[in-house]
Structure formats: structure tokens, C-alpha cells
Amino acid sequence: PETLPNHGTAMQAPYSRTAYDLLCEFAAKQPDHPLAFHAGETVTYGAMAARVAAVAGAMRADGLTRGDIIGLLSNNRFEWLEVYFAAAAIGATLAPFSTWSTLAELEFLLDDSEVNTLFSIKSYGENDYVAGIAALQAAGRATALRRVVWIDGEDYAGFRHADPLARAAPGAGPSATDILVLLYTSGSSSRPKCVPLAQFAAIENGFNIGERQGLAPQDRVLVSIPLFWSYGAVNALMAVVSHGATMILQSRFEPGGALDLIEAHGVTALYTLPAMTNALLAHPAFKPERTRTLRTGVTIGAPQDVMRAARELGAKAICNIYGQTESYGNCCVTPHDWPLERRAACQGPPLPGVNLRIVDPASGAGLPPDTVGEIQVRGYLTPGYAGASAAANAQSFTEDGFFRTGDLGALRPDGALVYAGRSSEMIKRSGINVSPAEVEEALQQSDAVGLAGVAGAPDADKGEIIVAFVIPRPGAATDAAALRQHCRALLSSYKLPDKIVFRDDLPLTPTGKLMRRELAALARTAAEGDRP
């Protein structure tokens, strides 16, 4: 089998255990080295550290302090990085929200996180945040929100000219165990779960992820996945900065633009998903020579997805990964210098400081190697859910500190994890978790819907698609297009059903609960019926 040369020499771990200190550590070491490129501009480590100091000083002047919750609603851009590191610098906690959020979703996020100040762009796609947030405040909602700062407006420009952070009172800064971010991730309930993640653990785990990729300061890493995901905020961001490398930011993923960035900047690493890889390869402008500089990166997916990213896209040393937001994005990563066949066939050994065990889902008893059971993780973990989802802590964590992932897998004798599937009901559409209960709830808010059941079905491009089964109300007139339009007002676009099937009945238990296994079988049948 092919053995790849180790292009990335193992680096010394950074000394810093808070995010702002990490930025300053590399700003002192390599002030003129580029940290990020975006929209035709480059910012160096030294320049970003200066910007962050000014923004953090303005935050303090505005009354923000350690322990406050600061919201961020923005796509990938320099200002996202500024607010992220500035909040960390004053010991505040950042709650980055998805730009795909509808007004109803944003209302829940603001209330659940108890955001004090929100930094936001004015609009994104069809979302008008100025009007939407004004409507929430006028209705007496989002009551904890004191102020909105529009980062693409004139009021934010003043933050860069405030007194620098260096003038802050001694002891007013963060500690390593402070919560860096509150990340919202889809769960088994109809509402996303609030996942707090600590400063020191984000740095340490992120550094280890970068080591598995073989990152070094000369690497240029394409980050077109959203920074508000754990894949971005505590994975890509921390892996890059802890290695002094450079991020090539794309505001939002678009395959033609991503190819242009890869070619123009000689991108050497990328964060991708199977749907993104497929979109790059299917683009009319794709040519192998345009991505010839690629070497490493990370992806999820089946063996063929990893093989395609390596052989067709050209990232020969790309790493296969496993993880979740609760474990700081990844808890397993294949070493980049393993042979490709080995990387494609498993998700790699646990990262340093992480323990995995496989247990019988029914009894909780440990299982021997090569036996499929529930994956449980301990080590770099969230201290527990916050907000309304804190009620799930007792059932989500064991008494000895393991997180019950709800996923199935096996550990090989050499310690590598082989992911087998999900025991939960979650749908992973294009790499994003979608809760069936949330889609069902939205459908059933239509007057035309009597009962709805949602399940995932395998799909070559998206991994899974969302199939909704609907029993119409007697006498109600509706169609699939009308129901999708109804859902569009309540759900982010990635949660919209890909296929809606009308039925006279649904598989139910004697107590009236949906029979999920039977529903999934119906979804597979419905999806297969569409294939030529």
C-alpha cells in the first residue's frame, strides 16, 4: 500500500490556554505571517491581534465583562474572527448562531443563550436581520438582549479605535477553564442543544487535530465550512491558529469560487464534506491541475468518499474523522501519513487525551474488539448541556464521565474506531444533523396536516435526504410545494424535506407513537422509487 511522506513535521504545542493568548503567542512569534485571506484582503497575525485588542477594549468600555454571553450572527469574514477572539479576551462566552436561522429559530437561540449583546450582519440571503430583530424586540421577546452591533455598519467601525485591551484592570481577563463558546447543535428533541466548550480544551484538542493532518505554518487551509459550526469554531480555527498556518476564508461555500481560491492561493489543506467534494468535482471548471497543491485536510463519509477526496480531488493525505460538537468537533482522526486504504476504512484512533469504549446499548456492558456497540467518549468533552437542553444531561453522560453518543461502532485491536451508523433517529443531510422531530413539528403547524412522520433515506450526493410522510387533514387541500413553502418560514433551508409523500396512514405503536424503524424503511422505498 501507498505510504505518504510526512510533509508536516510535528510541532511543539502552544503554551497558551486561552484563545486570545494563543493569537498573541503567534502574533509575537510571526507578526507578519498571514493569518487569513478573505475577499481580496489579507490580515496578518500581528494585525489581527491589534484589531482584537481594540474590539475587546470597546467591549469592556460598553460594559461587557467576564461571564457575559455575546452573540454572533455572521458568515465567514474577518469580523467573525475579531469578535470571536475579543470575546475570549475579556472572558466572555461567544454564542455563534447559524446564518440559516429563521426568525423563529433565532428567537429561541437568543432566549435560550440569554445573549447580552449581539454582533450581527444586517442581512444574509433572504434573511433581513435588522427588521427581524426589531420585530422581536418590539414584541417584547429576546428580553436579555441589550444591544445589537451591526458589524457591517458604521457603529462597528468605532470598535477598532477604542482603548486597547492592555489597559484593562488586572485579573479581569479569562481563565483556561472559562467557556469559550456556546454552540447549538441539533439533538434528538425538536430544539437544538446548547453545548458549552472551554477555552483550554478547544486549544488542546484543536492542536491535536492539526497534528493528525500534519499542519505547519506554511499551510494554507481552505475554510469554506461555516465558522459557526463546531467543525469551524473549535476544529478548523484552532487547528490552524495553533500551528501558525493561514486560513483561506470563503464567505459561504460555492464550488466555482472554492476552486478559484484553491488555485489562486495554492491551498494545501481543506475542510470538506462528501457533498462539497462532489460539488467541486462536478463543477464544469474543475481540472485536476487546479487542485494540484492540495495535500491534506479532513472529511467524513464512507470509504469511497475519502478515496474520492484523495484520488480525484487530489488531497492525498486527507484524514478521515469522527466526532460531534460535544467532543470539540472531533475525537478520532486518522493520521495523515497512514496509507490511504487504512485511512478510508476507519475513523482513526482517539486523539490524545480522549478515551473511547464500546458498550452493549441495552446492558451497558463493555464489548470486545471488533464488536459493534454504542460509542461512548471521555476526555475533551463539554462539561454538560446548558439552557433548556441541560435537562438532557442525566441521560447523556454516564456516572464515570463518558458521553453516550448514540452512535454505533467498533474498536479494532489496534485501537482505531470503525463507525457503523447511528442508533439515534438523527438524519445527517450533507454532513449536518437534522432532527426529525423538528421537521415534524413544523409540518404539523400547517392547518392542512393531520399527522407527519420524517425519516432519512440514503443518498449518493447528500449522504441522506429528508423524507416526510404526511396524512392530510380531512377535506384539506394541499400539495408538496405548498407544504415546503410553509416549512420555509419555520425551518432553515437544510432542514426542508427533500421529498414529501402523502399517505392515508403511518406506522404507529398501540400508544400512538411513530414506529421509527418502519418509517425509515418507507423512506428508503420512496427514495429508491425516484432513482432511474
C-alpha positions, 0 to 999 in steps of 0.5 A: 500500500501507498505510504505518504511522506510526512510533509508536516513535521510535528510541532511543539504545542502552544503554551497558551490556554486561552484563545486570545493568548494563543493569537498573541503567542503567534502574533509575537512569534510571526507578526507578519505571517498571514493569518487569513485571506478573505475577499481580496484582503489579507490580515496578518497575525500581528494585525489581527491581534491589534484589531482584537485588542481594540474590539475587546477594549470597546467591549469592556468600555460598553460594559461587557465583562467576564461571564457575559454571553455575546452573540454572533450572527455572521458568515465567514469574514474577518469580523467573525474572527475579531469578535470571536477572539475579543470575546475570549479576551475579556472572558466572555462566552461567544454564542455563534448562531447559524446564518440559516436561522429563521426568525423563529429559530433565532428567537429561541437561540437568543432566549435560550443563550440569554445573549447580552449583546449581539454582533450581527450582519444586517442581512444574509440571503433572504434573511433581513436581520435588522427588521427581524430583530426589531420585530422581536424586540418590539414584541417584547421577546429576546428580553436579555438582549441589550444591544445589537452591533451591526458589524457591517455598519458604521457603529462597528467601525468605532470598535477598532479605535477604542482603548486597547485591551492592555489597559484593562484592570488586572485579573479581569481577563479569562481563565483556561477553564472559562467557556469559550463558546456556546454552540447549538447543535441539533439533538434528538428533541425538536430544539437544538442543544446548547453545548458549552466548550472551554477555552483550554480544551478547544486549544488542546484538542484543536492542536491535536487535530492539526497534528493528525493532518500534519499542519505547519505554518506554511499551510494554507487551509481552505475554510469554506465550512461555516465558522459557526459550526463546531467543525469551524469554531473549535476544529478548523480555527484552532487547528490552524491558529495553533500551528501558525498556518493561514486560513483561506476564508470563503464567505459561504461555500460555492464550488466555482469560487472554492476552486478559484481560491484553491488555485489562486492561493495554492491551498494545501489543506481543506475542510470538506464534506462528501457533498462539497467534494462532489460539488467541486468535482462536478463543477464544469471548471474543475481540472485536476491541475487546479487542485494540484497543491492540495495535500491534506485536510479532513472529511467524513463519509464512507470509504469511497468518499475519502478515496474520492477526496484523495484520488480525484480531488487530489488531497492525498493525505486527507484524514478521515474523522469522527466526532460531534460538537460535544467532543470539540468537533472531533475525537478520532482522526486518522493520521495523515501519513497512514496509507490511504486504504487504512485511512478510508476504512476507519475513523482513526484512533482517539486523539490524545487525551480522549478515551473511547469504549464500546458498550452493549446499548441495552446492558451497558456492558463493555464489548470486545474488539471488533464488536459493534456497540454504542460509542461512548467518549471521555476526555475533551468533552463539554462539561454538560448541556446548558439552557433548556437542553441541560435537562438532557444531561442525566441521560447523556453522560454516564456516572464515570464521565463518558458521553453516550453518543448514540452512535454505533461502532467498533474498536479494532485491536489496534485501537482505531474506531470503525463507525457503523451508523447511528442508533439515534433517529438523527438524519445527517443531510450533507454532513449536518444533523437534522432532527426529525422531530423538528421537521415534524413539528413544523409540518404539523403547524400547517392547518392542512396536516393531520399527522407527519412522520420524517425519516432519512433515506440514503443518498449518493450526493447528500449522504441522506435526504429528508423524507416526510410522510404526511396524512392530510387533514380531512377535506384539506387541500394541499400539495408538496410545494405548498407544504415546503413553502410553509416549512420555509418560514419555520425551518432553515433551508437544510432542514426542508424535506427533500421529498414529501409523500402523502399517505392515508396512514403511518406506522404507529405503536398501540400508544400512538407513537411513530414506529421509527424503524418502519418509517425509515424503511418507507423512506428508503422505498420512496427514495429508491422509487425516484432513482432511474 
